[in-house]
Amino acid sequence: MRKMSIFRELWLFVRTQKRWWLLPVLVILILLGFIIAVAEPLGLLPFFYPIFG
């Protein structure tokens, strides 16, 4: 299974089922995942604990 197929499947679900309210939720989840993935190797992760904890 390719990684892009997951995003494509989510997009097709949102588009066909007219669940447009899911788009902001998905964008926020993707951005948070990206921030955590970038912050971990840089040693910035302890600064996020007070924000999300």
N, C-alpha and C positions, 0 to 999 in steps of 0.2 A: 504494500500500500504506500503510495507516495504521500508526502507531507502536504503538498498543495491540494490533493484531493479532498482533504478534510475541510479546508477553507472553501473550496469550490462547492462541496456538498452543503455547507452551512449557507453559502450565498444562494444556492438554488432553493434551499428550504425557505429562506427569508423571502425570496422573490416570488415563489409559487404560492406559498401560504399567506402572503401579505402580512407577515409579522415584522413590520418595519420598526416596531419598538425595540426589537432585539439588537438592532445595529449599534446604538450607543453602548449597550451593555457589552457587546463583543469588542468594540473598539477600546473601551476602558480596560477590559481584561487583557487584551493583547498589549496595550501600553504598560500596564502594571507588570506583566510578565517580562517585557523587554527591559524595563527599568531594573527589575530584580536581577535579571540575567547579566546586565551590564554592571550593576553595582557590586555584585558578589566578588568578582575577581579584583576589583579596585579597592576592596576593603571598606567600602562605604555602607555595607549592609547593617552594621550596628546603629547607624543613624536613622534607619527606617523603622526600627523596632518601636520607638516612642510614637511614631506617626500611626502605625497600623496595629499597635498592641494595645 
